[in-house]
Amino acid sequence: MSFDEDDRVVLNDEHSEFDGETGTITQTMESMFGDVTYTISFEDGQETGVPEDSLEEADEEADADEDEE
């Protein structure tokens, strides 16, 4: 699955301080080899160079719950 800018995603990277957090894609970058990486913005910062296999689509219901808090 590929993602677009402004998509809400969950980062799954145990080496990242944002592991398990939901963020918004702010930029997509494609290498000359066709690999796509993403920049994700979180409430407390951002993560750059994230490969697609480290992301999953955010649950819309969870997003609504976060907005209400």
mmCIF file of the N, C-alpha and C atoms, coordinates in Angstrom:
data_MODEL
# 
_entry.id   MODEL 
# 
loop_
_atom_site.group_PDB 
_atom_site.id 
_atom_site.type_symbol 
_atom_site.label_atom_id 
_atom_site.label_alt_id 
_atom_site.label_comp_id 
_atom_site.label_asym_id 
_atom_site.label_entity_id 
_atom_site.label_seq_id 
_atom_site.pdbx_PDB_ins_code 
_atom_site.Cartn_x 
_atom_site.Cartn_y 
_atom_site.Cartn_z 
_atom_site.occupancy 
_atom_site.B_iso_or_equiv 
_atom_site.pdbx_formal_charge 
_atom_site.auth_seq_id 
_atom_site.auth_comp_id 
_atom_site.auth_asym_id 
_atom_site.auth_atom_id 
_atom_site.pdbx_PDB_model_num 
ATOM 1   N N  . MET A 1 1  ? 0.858   -1.181 0.000  1.00 0.00 ? 1  MET A N  1 
ATOM 2   C CA . MET A 1 1  ? 0.000   0.000  0.000  1.00 0.00 ? 1  MET A CA 1 
ATOM 3   C C  . MET A 1 1  ? 0.893   1.230  0.000  1.00 0.00 ? 1  MET A C  1 
ATOM 4   N N  . SER A 1 2  ? 0.572   2.176  -0.855 1.00 0.00 ? 2  SER A N  1 
ATOM 5   C CA . SER A 1 2  ? 1.341   3.415  -0.827 1.00 0.00 ? 2  SER A CA 1 
ATOM 6   C C  . SER A 1 2  ? 0.506   4.487  -0.133 1.00 0.00 ? 2  SER A C  1 
ATOM 7   N N  . PHE A 1 3  ? 1.193   5.469  0.369  1.00 0.00 ? 3  PHE A N  1 
ATOM 8   C CA . PHE A 1 3  ? 0.548   6.533  1.133  1.00 0.00 ? 3  PHE A CA 1 
ATOM 9   C C  . PHE A 1 3  ? 0.770   7.863  0.429  1.00 0.00 ? 3  PHE A C  1 
ATOM 10  N N  . ASP A 1 4  ? -0.094  8.819  0.723  1.00 0.00 ? 4  ASP A N  1 
ATOM 11  C CA . ASP A 1 4  ? 0.002   10.158 0.155  1.00 0.00 ? 4  ASP A CA 1 
ATOM 12  C C  . ASP A 1 4  ? 0.167   11.181 1.273  1.00 0.00 ? 4  ASP A C  1 
ATOM 13  N N  . GLU A 1 5  ? 0.562   12.389 0.894  1.00 0.00 ? 5  GLU A N  1 
ATOM 14  C CA . GLU A 1 5  ? 0.670   13.465 1.883  1.00 0.00 ? 5  GLU A CA 1 
ATOM 15  C C  . GLU A 1 5  ? -0.675  13.668 2.566  1.00 0.00 ? 5  GLU A C  1 
ATOM 16  N N  . ASP A 1 6  ? -0.639  13.994 3.835  1.00 0.00 ? 6  ASP A N  1 
ATOM 17  C CA . ASP A 1 6  ? -1.795  14.236 4.698  1.00 0.00 ? 6  ASP A CA 1 
ATOM 18  C C  . ASP A 1 6  ? -2.499  12.959 5.147  1.00 0.00 ? 6  ASP A C  1 
ATOM 19  N N  . ASP A 1 7  ? -1.999  11.779 4.755  1.00 0.00 ? 7  ASP A N  1 
ATOM 20  C CA . ASP A 1 7  ? -2.546  10.524 5.275  1.00 0.00 ? 7  ASP A CA 1 
ATOM 21  C C  . ASP A 1 7  ? -2.123  10.356 6.731  1.00 0.00 ? 7  ASP A C  1 
ATOM 22  N N  . ARG A 1 8  ? -3.018  9.805  7.548  1.00 0.00 ? 8  ARG A N  1 
ATOM 23  C CA . ARG A 1 8  ? -2.712  9.502  8.952  1.00 0.00 ? 8  ARG A CA 1 
ATOM 24  C C  . ARG A 1 8  ? -2.197  8.067  9.013  1.00 0.00 ? 8  ARG A C  1 
ATOM 25  N N  . VAL A 1 9  ? -1.031  7.882  9.636  1.00 0.00 ? 9  VAL A N  1 
ATOM 26  C CA . VAL A 1 9  ? -0.396  6.566  9.695  1.00 0.00 ? 9  VAL A CA 1 
ATOM 27  C C  . VAL A 1 9  ? 0.130   6.290  11.092 1.00 0.00 ? 9  VAL A C  1 
ATOM 28  N N  . VAL A 1 10 ? 0.347   5.003  11.372 1.00 0.00 ? 10 VAL A N  1 
ATOM 29  C CA . VAL A 1 10 ? 0.970   4.572  12.613 1.00 0.00 ? 10 VAL A CA 1 
ATOM 30  C C  . VAL A 1 10 ? 2.364   4.066  12.269 1.00 0.00 ? 10 VAL A C  1 
ATOM 31  N N  . LEU A 1 11 ? 3.377   4.549  12.985 1.00 0.00 ? 11 LEU A N  1 
ATOM 32  C CA . LEU A 1 11 ? 4.757   4.134  12.761 1.00 0.00 ? 11 LEU A CA 1 
ATOM 33  C C  . LEU A 1 11 ? 5.058   2.883  13.569 1.00 0.00 ? 11 LEU A C  1 
ATOM 34  N N  . ASN A 1 12 ? 5.621   1.875  12.908 1.00 0.00 ? 12 ASN A N  1 
ATOM 35  C CA . ASN A 1 12 ? 6.038   0.638  13.564 1.00 0.00 ? 12 ASN A CA 1 
ATOM 36  C C  . ASN A 1 12 ? 7.540   0.467  13.361 1.00 0.00 ? 12 ASN A C  1 
ATOM 37  N N  . ASP A 1 13 ? 8.315   1.096  14.251 1.00 0.00 ? 13 ASP A N  1 
ATOM 38  C CA . ASP A 1 13 ? 9.772   1.027  14.181 1.00 0.00 ? 13 ASP A CA 1 
ATOM 39  C C  . ASP A 1 13 ? 10.303  1.057  15.614 1.00 0.00 ? 13 ASP A C  1 
ATOM 40  N N  . GLU A 1 14 ? 10.713  -0.104 16.096 1.00 0.00 ? 14 GLU A N  1 
ATOM 41  C CA . GLU A 1 14 ? 11.142  -0.192 17.497 1.00 0.00 ? 14 GLU A CA 1 
ATOM 42  C C  . GLU A 1 14 ? 12.361  0.665  17.807 1.00 0.00 ? 14 GLU A C  1 
ATOM 43  N N  . HIS A 1 15 ? 13.069  1.139  16.783 1.00 0.00 ? 15 HIS A N  1 
ATOM 44  C CA . HIS A 1 15 ? 14.248  1.977  17.003 1.00 0.00 ? 15 HIS A CA 1 
ATOM 45  C C  . HIS A 1 15 ? 13.916  3.471  17.021 1.00 0.00 ? 15 HIS A C  1 
ATOM 46  N N  . SER A 1 16 ? 12.664  3.801  16.787 1.00 0.00 ? 16 SER A N  1 
ATOM 47  C CA . SER A 1 16 ? 12.241  5.203  16.750 1.00 0.00 ? 16 SER A CA 1 
ATOM 48  C C  . SER A 1 16 ? 11.592  5.596  18.069 1.00 0.00 ? 16 SER A C  1 
ATOM 49  N N  . GLU A 1 17 ? 11.789  6.836  18.478 1.00 0.00 ? 17 GLU A N  1 
ATOM 50  C CA . GLU A 1 17 ? 11.117  7.330  19.674 1.00 0.00 ? 17 GLU A CA 1 
ATOM 51  C C  . GLU A 1 17 ? 9.618   7.492  19.447 1.00 0.00 ? 17 GLU A C  1 
ATOM 52  N N  . PHE A 1 18 ? 9.171   7.442  18.189 1.00 0.00 ? 18 PHE A N  1 
ATOM 53  C CA . PHE A 1 18 ? 7.761   7.587  17.851 1.00 0.00 ? 18 PHE A CA 1 
ATOM 54  C C  . PHE A 1 18 ? 7.093   6.247  17.547 1.00 0.00 ? 18 PHE A C  1 
ATOM 55  N N  . ASP A 1 19 ? 7.730   5.137  17.897 1.00 0.00 ? 19 ASP A N  1 
ATOM 56  C CA . ASP A 1 19 ? 7.186   3.806  17.638 1.00 0.00 ? 19 ASP A CA 1 
ATOM 57  C C  . ASP A 1 19 ? 5.784   3.669  18.237 1.00 0.00 ? 19 ASP A C  1 
ATOM 58  N N  . GLY A 1 20 ? 4.830   3.256  17.405 1.00 0.00 ? 20 GLY A N  1 
ATOM 59  C CA . GLY A 1 20 ? 3.461   3.053  17.851 1.00 0.00 ? 20 GLY A CA 1 
ATOM 60  C C  . GLY A 1 20 ? 2.605   4.308  17.855 1.00 0.00 ? 20 GLY A C  1 
ATOM 61  N N  . GLU A 1 21 ? 3.193   5.447  17.519 1.00 0.00 ? 21 GLU A N  1 
ATOM 62  C CA . GLU A 1 21 ? 2.431   6.698  17.521 1.00 0.00 ? 21 GLU A CA 1 
ATOM 63  C C  . GLU A 1 21 ? 1.807   6.973  16.159 1.00 0.00 ? 21 GLU A C  1 
ATOM 64  N N  . THR A 1 22 ? 0.720   7.728  16.166 1.00 0.00 ? 22 THR A N  1 
ATOM 65  C CA . THR A 1 22 ? 0.038   8.123  14.941 1.00 0.00 ? 22 THR A CA 1 
ATOM 66  C C  . THR A 1 22 ? 0.511   9.509  14.534 1.00 0.00 ? 22 THR A C  1 
ATOM 67  N N  . GLY A 1 23 ? 0.823   9.652  13.249 1.00 0.00 ? 23 GLY A N  1 
ATOM 68  C CA . GLY A 1 23 ? 1.264   10.937 12.723 1.00 0.00 ? 23 GLY A CA 1 
ATOM 69  C C  . GLY A 1 23 ? 0.690   11.173 11.340 1.00 0.00 ? 23 GLY A C  1 
ATOM 70  N N  . THR A 1 24 ? 1.073   12.291 10.749 1.00 0.00 ? 24 THR A N  1 
ATOM 71  C CA . THR A 1 24 ? 0.598   12.679 9.429  1.00 0.00 ? 24 THR A CA 1 
ATOM 72  C C  . THR A 1 24 ? 1.769   12.754 8.468  1.00 0.00 ? 24 THR A C  1 
ATOM 73  N N  . ILE A 1 25 ? 1.609   12.160 7.292  1.00 0.00 ? 25 ILE A N  1 
ATOM 74  C CA . ILE A 1 25 ? 2.658   12.229 6.279  1.00 0.00 ? 25 ILE A CA 1 
ATOM 75  C C  . ILE A 1 25 ? 2.718   13.655 5.745  1.00 0.00 ? 25 ILE A C  1 
ATOM 76  N N  . THR A 1 26 ? 3.914   14.246 5.810  1.00 0.00 ? 26 THR A N  1 
ATOM 77  C CA . THR A 1 26 ? 4.082   15.613 5.326  1.00 0.00 ? 26 THR A CA 1 
ATOM 78  C C  . THR A 1 26 ? 4.860   15.661 4.027  1.00 0.00 ? 26 THR A C  1 
ATOM 79  N N  . GLN A 1 27 ? 5.571   14.570 3.703  1.00 0.00 ? 27 GLN A N  1 
ATOM 80  C CA . GLN A 1 27 ? 6.359   14.562 2.469  1.00 0.00 ? 27 GLN A CA 1 
ATOM 81  C C  . GLN A 1 27 ? 6.617   13.131 2.039  1.00 0.00 ? 27 GLN A C  1 
ATOM 82  N N  . THR A 1 28 ? 6.605   12.898 0.723  1.00 0.00 ? 28 THR A N  1 
ATOM 83  C CA . THR A 1 28 ? 7.010   11.612 0.163  1.00 0.00 ? 28 THR A CA 1 
ATOM 84  C C  . THR A 1 28 ? 8.211   11.858 -0.729 1.00 0.00 ? 28 THR A C  1 
ATOM 85  N N  . MET A 1 29 ? 9.170   10.930 -0.698 1.00 0.00 ? 29 MET A N  1 
ATOM 86  C CA . MET A 1 29 ? 10.380  11.059 -1.505 1.00 0.00 ? 29 MET A CA 1 
ATOM 87  C C  . MET A 1 29 ? 10.629  9.734  -2.205 1.00 0.00 ? 29 MET A C  1 
ATOM 88  N N  . GLU A 1 30 ? 10.928  9.796  -3.495 1.00 0.00 ? 30 GLU A N  1 
ATOM 89  C CA . GLU A 1 30 ? 11.220  8.587  -4.250 1.00 0.00 ? 30 GLU A CA 1 
ATOM 90  C C  . GLU A 1 30 ? 12.690  8.614  -4.658 1.00 0.00 ? 30 GLU A C  1 
ATOM 91  N N  . SER A 1 31 ? 13.393  7.506  -4.367 1.00 0.00 ? 31 SER A N  1 
ATOM 92  C CA . SER A 1 31 ? 14.802  7.420  -4.748 1.00 0.00 ? 31 SER A CA 1 
ATOM 93  C C  . SER A 1 31 ? 14.914  7.084  -6.230 1.00 0.00 ? 31 SER A C  1 
ATOM 94  N N  . MET A 1 32 ? 16.112  7.158  -6.760 1.00 0.00 ? 32 MET A N  1 
ATOM 95  C CA . MET A 1 32 ? 16.305  6.839  -8.176 1.00 0.00 ? 32 MET A CA 1 
ATOM 96  C C  . MET A 1 32 ? 16.086  5.356  -8.449 1.00 0.00 ? 32 MET A C  1 
ATOM 97  N N  . PHE A 1 33 ? 15.984  4.553  -7.395 1.00 0.00 ? 33 PHE A N  1 
ATOM 98  C CA . PHE A 1 33 ? 15.724  3.122  -7.539 1.00 0.00 ? 33 PHE A CA 1 
ATOM 99  C C  . PHE A 1 33 ? 14.240  2.795  -7.416 1.00 0.00 ? 33 PHE A C  1 
ATOM 100 N N  . GLY A 1 34 ? 13.406  3.814  -7.235 1.00 0.00 ? 34 GLY A N  1 
ATOM 101 C CA . GLY A 1 34 ? 11.970  3.619  -7.146 1.00 0.00 ? 34 GLY A CA 1 
ATOM 102 C C  . GLY A 1 34 ? 11.442  3.362  -5.746 1.00 0.00 ? 34 GLY A C  1 
ATOM 103 N N  . ASP A 1 35 ? 12.337  3.378  -4.744 1.00 0.00 ? 35 ASP A N  1 
ATOM 104 C CA . ASP A 1 35 ? 11.899  3.195  -3.353 1.00 0.00 ? 35 ASP A CA 1 
ATOM 105 C C  . ASP A 1 35 ? 11.317  4.504  -2.831 1.00 0.00 ? 35 ASP A C  1 
ATOM 106 N N  . VAL A 1 36 ? 10.195  4.402  -2.135 1.00 0.00 ? 36 VAL A N  1 
ATOM 107 C CA . VAL A 1 36 ? 9.555   5.588  -1.587 1.00 0.00 ? 36 VAL A CA 1 
ATOM 108 C C  . VAL A 1 36 ? 9.778   5.619  -0.081 1.00 0.00 ? 36 VAL A C  1 
ATOM 109 N N  . THR A 1 37 ? 10.189  6.779  0.441  1.00 0.00 ? 37 THR A N  1 
ATOM 110 C CA . THR A 1 37 ? 10.277  6.986  1.881  1.00 0.00 ? 37 THR A CA 1 
ATOM 111 C C  . THR A 1 37 ? 9.423   8.196  2.229  1.00 0.00 ? 37 THR A C  1 
ATOM 112 N N  . TYR A 1 38 ? 9.100   8.296  3.513  1.00 0.00 ? 38 TYR A N  1 
ATOM 113 C CA . TYR A 1 38 ? 8.152   9.306  3.961  1.00 0.00 ? 38 TYR A CA 1 
ATOM 114 C C  . TYR A 1 38 ? 8.722   10.127 5.120  1.00 0.00 ? 38 TYR A C  1 
ATOM 115 N N  . THR A 1 39 ? 8.235   11.354 5.230  1.00 0.00 ? 39 THR A N  1 
ATOM 116 C CA . THR A 1 39 ? 8.457   12.179 6.408  1.00 0.00 ? 39 THR A CA 1 
ATOM 117 C C  . THR A 1 39 ? 7.121   12.251 7.119  1.00 0.00 ? 39 THR A C  1 
ATOM 118 N N  . ILE A 1 40 ? 7.125   11.873 8.406  1.00 0.00 ? 40 ILE A N  1 
ATOM 119 C CA . ILE A 1 40 ? 5.900   11.865 9.200  1.00 0.00 ? 40 ILE A CA 1 
ATOM 120 C C  . ILE A 1 40 ? 6.029   12.867 10.324 1.00 0.00 ? 40 ILE A C  1 
ATOM 121 N N  . SER A 1 41 ? 5.009   13.691 10.476 1.00 0.00 ? 41 SER A N  1 
ATOM 122 C CA . SER A 1 41 ? 4.967   14.690 11.531 1.00 0.00 ? 41 SER A CA 1 
ATOM 123 C C  . SER A 1 41 ? 4.112   14.164 12.687 1.00 0.00 ? 41 SER A C  1 
ATOM 124 N N  . PHE A 1 42 ? 4.684   14.216 13.890 1.00 0.00 ? 42 PHE A N  1 
ATOM 125 C CA . PHE A 1 42 ? 3.987   13.806 15.110 1.00 0.00 ? 42 PHE A CA 1 
ATOM 126 C C  . PHE A 1 42 ? 3.781   15.027 15.989 1.00 0.00 ? 42 PHE A C  1 
ATOM 127 N N  . GLU A 1 43 ? 3.019   14.874 17.040 1.00 0.00 ? 43 GLU A N  1 
ATOM 128 C CA . GLU A 1 43 ? 2.758   15.985 17.952 1.00 0.00 ? 43 GLU A CA 1 
ATOM 129 C C  . GLU A 1 43 ? 4.051   16.550 18.548 1.00 0.00 ? 43 GLU A C  1 
ATOM 130 N N  . ASP A 1 44 ? 5.029   15.658 18.815 1.00 0.00 ? 44 ASP A N  1 
ATOM 131 C CA . ASP A 1 44 ? 6.266   16.073 19.476 1.00 0.00 ? 44 ASP A CA 1 
ATOM 132 C C  . ASP A 1 44 ? 7.481   16.115 18.559 1.00 0.00 ? 44 ASP A C  1 
ATOM 133 N N  . GLY A 1 45 ? 7.288   16.077 17.233 1.00 0.00 ? 45 GLY A N  1 
ATOM 134 C CA . GLY A 1 45 ? 8.431   16.117 16.322 1.00 0.00 ? 45 GLY A CA 1 
ATOM 135 C C  . GLY A 1 45 ? 8.128   15.430 15.014 1.00 0.00 ? 45 GLY A C  1 
ATOM 136 N N  . GLN A 1 46 ? 9.201   15.022 14.321 1.00 0.00 ? 46 GLN A N  1 
ATOM 137 C CA . GLN A 1 46 ? 8.997   14.342 13.054 1.00 0.00 ? 46 GLN A CA 1 
ATOM 138 C C  . GLN A 1 46 ? 10.044  13.265 12.845 1.00 0.00 ? 46 GLN A C  1 
ATOM 139 N N  . GLU A 1 47 ? 9.737   12.354 11.957 1.00 0.00 ? 47 GLU A N  1 
ATOM 140 C CA . GLU A 1 47 ? 10.634  11.259 11.588 1.00 0.00 ? 47 GLU A CA 1 
ATOM 141 C C  . GLU A 1 47 ? 10.775  11.306 10.073 1.00 0.00 ? 47 GLU A C  1 
ATOM 142 N N  . THR A 1 48 ? 12.008  11.265 9.571  1.00 0.00 ? 48 THR A N  1 
ATOM 143 C CA . THR A 1 48 ? 12.240  11.323 8.135  1.00 0.00 ? 48 THR A CA 1 
ATOM 144 C C  . THR A 1 48 ? 12.818  10.012 7.627  1.00 0.00 ? 48 THR A C  1 
ATOM 145 N N  . GLY A 1 49 ? 12.658  9.767  6.326  1.00 0.00 ? 49 GLY A N  1 
ATOM 146 C CA . GLY A 1 49 ? 13.234  8.589  5.702  1.00 0.00 ? 49 GLY A CA 1 
ATOM 147 C C  . GLY A 1 49 ? 12.583  7.288  6.113  1.00 0.00 ? 49 GLY A C  1 
ATOM 148 N N  . VAL A 1 50 ? 11.299  7.319  6.431  1.00 0.00 ? 50 VAL A N  1 
ATOM 149 C CA . VAL A 1 50 ? 10.591  6.128  6.904  1.00 0.00 ? 50 VAL A CA 1 
ATOM 150 C C  . VAL A 1 50 ? 10.144  5.290  5.698  1.00 0.00 ? 50 VAL A C  1 
ATOM 151 N N  . PRO A 1 51 ? 10.544  4.007  5.655  1.00 0.00 ? 51 PRO A N  1 
ATOM 152 C CA . PRO A 1 51 ? 10.105  3.163  4.548  1.00 0.00 ? 51 PRO A CA 1 
ATOM 153 C C  . PRO A 1 51 ? 8.639   2.765  4.697  1.00 0.00 ? 51 PRO A C  1 
ATOM 154 N N  . GLU A 1 52 ? 8.026   2.440  3.571  1.00 0.00 ? 52 GLU A N  1 
ATOM 155 C CA . GLU A 1 52 ? 6.600   2.099  3.546  1.00 0.00 ? 52 GLU A CA 1 
ATOM 156 C C  . GLU A 1 52 ? 6.267   0.909  4.444  1.00 0.00 ? 52 GLU A C  1 
ATOM 157 N N  . ASP A 1 53 ? 7.174   -0.066 4.539  1.00 0.00 ? 53 ASP A N  1 
ATOM 158 C CA . ASP A 1 53 ? 6.873   -1.264 5.334  1.00 0.00 ? 53 ASP A CA 1 
ATOM 159 C C  . ASP A 1 53 ? 6.893   -1.011 6.840  1.00 0.00 ? 53 ASP A C  1 
ATOM 160 N N  . SER A 1 54 ? 7.267   0.198  7.260  1.00 0.00 ? 54 SER A N  1 
ATOM 161 C CA . SER A 1 54 ? 7.230   0.557  8.685  1.00 0.00 ? 54 SER A CA 1 
ATOM 162 C C  . SER A 1 54 ? 5.961   1.321  9.048  1.00 0.00 ? 54 SER A C  1 
ATOM 163 N N  . LEU A 1 55 ? 5.049   1.449  8.083  1.00 0.00 ? 55 LEU A N  1 
ATOM 164 C CA . LEU A 1 55 ? 3.836   2.239  8.299  1.00 0.00 ? 55 LEU A CA 1 
ATOM 165 C C  . LEU A 1 55 ? 2.592   1.393  8.108  1.00 0.00 ? 55 LEU A C  1 
ATOM 166 N N  . GLU A 1 56 ? 1.546   1.759  8.837  1.00 0.00 ? 56 GLU A N  1 
ATOM 167 C CA . GLU A 1 56 ? 0.235   1.171  8.597  1.00 0.00 ? 56 GLU A CA 1 
ATOM 168 C C  . GLU A 1 56 ? -0.793  2.292  8.673  1.00 0.00 ? 56 GLU A C  1 
ATOM 169 N N  . GLU A 1 57 ? -1.873  2.099  7.974  1.00 0.00 ? 57 GLU A N  1 
ATOM 170 C CA . GLU A 1 57 ? -2.926  3.105  7.953  1.00 0.00 ? 57 GLU A CA 1 
ATOM 171 C C  . GLU A 1 57 ? -3.509  3.273  9.351  1.00 0.00 ? 57 GLU A C  1 
ATOM 172 N N  . ALA A 1 58 ? -3.689  4.525  9.768  1.00 0.00 ? 58 ALA A N  1 
ATOM 173 C CA . ALA A 1 58 ? -4.246  4.802  11.095 1.00 0.00 ? 58 ALA A CA 1 
ATOM 174 C C  . ALA A 1 58 ? -5.734  4.494  11.112 1.00 0.00 ? 58 ALA A C  1 
ATOM 175 N N  . ASP A 1 59 ? -6.204  3.996  12.225 1.00 0.00 ? 59 ASP A N  1 
ATOM 176 C CA . ASP A 1 59 ? -7.622  3.706  12.428 1.00 0.00 ? 59 ASP A CA 1 
ATOM 177 C C  . ASP A 1 59 ? -8.362  5.023  12.582 1.00 0.00 ? 59 ASP A C  1 
ATOM 178 N N  . GLU A 1 60 ? -9.356  5.245  11.746 1.00 0.00 ? 60 GLU A N  1 
ATOM 179 C CA . GLU A 1 60 ? -10.109 6.509  11.780 1.00 0.00 ? 60 GLU A CA 1 
ATOM 180 C C  . GLU A 1 60 ? -10.804 6.735  13.119 1.00 0.00 ? 60 GLU A C  1 
ATOM 181 N N  . GLU A 1 61 ? -11.288 5.666  13.754 1.00 0.00 ? 61 GLU A N  1 
ATOM 182 C CA . GLU A 1 61 ? -11.948 5.813  15.056 1.00 0.00 ? 61 GLU A CA 1 
ATOM 183 C C  . GLU A 1 61 ? -10.971 6.283  16.112 1.00 0.00 ? 61 GLU A C  1 
ATOM 184 N N  . ALA A 1 62 ? -9.737  5.801  16.067 1.00 0.00 ? 62 ALA A N  1 
ATOM 185 C CA . ALA A 1 62 ? -8.720  6.235  17.028 1.00 0.00 ? 62 ALA A CA 1 
ATOM 186 C C  . ALA A 1 62 ? -8.412  7.713  16.833 1.00 0.00 ? 62 ALA A C  1 
ATOM 187 N N  . ASP A 1 63 ? -8.389  8.155  15.569 1.00 0.00 ? 63 ASP A N  1 
ATOM 188 C CA . ASP A 1 63 ? -8.153  9.578  15.297 1.00 0.00 ? 63 ASP A CA 1 
ATOM 189 C C  . ASP A 1 63 ? -9.248  10.433 15.897 1.00 0.00 ? 63 ASP A C  1 
ATOM 190 N N  . ALA A 1 64 ? -10.502 10.006 15.786 1.00 0.00 ? 64 ALA A N  1 
ATOM 191 C CA . ALA A 1 64 ? -11.626 10.759 16.335 1.00 0.00 ? 64 ALA A CA 1 
ATOM 192 C C  . ALA A 1 64 ? -11.525 10.831 17.865 1.00 0.00 ? 64 ALA A C  1 
ATOM 193 N N  . ASP A 1 65 ? -11.124 9.737  18.495 1.00 0.00 ? 65 ASP A N  1 
ATOM 194 C CA . ASP A 1 65 ? -10.953 9.722  19.950 1.00 0.00 ? 65 ASP A CA 1 
ATOM 195 C C  . ASP A 1 65 ? -9.868  10.701 20.386 1.00 0.00 ? 65 ASP A C  1 
ATOM 196 N N  . GLU A 1 66 ? -8.754  10.748 19.635 1.00 0.00 ? 66 GLU A N  1 
ATOM 197 C CA . GLU A 1 66 ? -7.659  11.667 19.979 1.00 0.00 ? 66 GLU A CA 1 
ATOM 198 C C  . GLU A 1 66 ? -8.109  13.114 19.849 1.00 0.00 ? 66 GLU A C  1 
ATOM 199 N N  . ASP A 1 67 ? -8.896  13.416 18.835 1.00 0.00 ? 67 ASP A N  1 
ATOM 200 C CA . ASP A 1 67 ? -9.356  14.783 18.616 1.00 0.00 ? 67 ASP A CA 1 
ATOM 201 C C  . ASP A 1 67 ? -10.277 15.253 19.733 1.00 0.00 ? 67 ASP A C  1 
ATOM 202 N N  . GLU A 1 68 ? -11.018 14.348 20.329 1.00 0.00 ? 68 GLU A N  1 
ATOM 203 C CA . GLU A 1 68 ? -11.970 14.706 21.391 1.00 0.00 ? 68 GLU A CA 1 
ATOM 204 C C  . GLU A 1 68 ? -11.273 14.989 22.714 1.00 0.00 ? 68 GLU A C  1 
ATOM 205 N N  . GLU A 1 69 ? -10.058 14.482 22.898 1.00 0.00 ? 69 GLU A N  1 
ATOM 206 C CA . GLU A 1 69 ? -9.360  14.652 24.194 1.00 0.00 ? 69 GLU A CA 1 
ATOM 207 C C  . GLU A 1 69 ? -8.816  16.028 24.383 1.00 0.00 ? 69 GLU A C  1 
# 
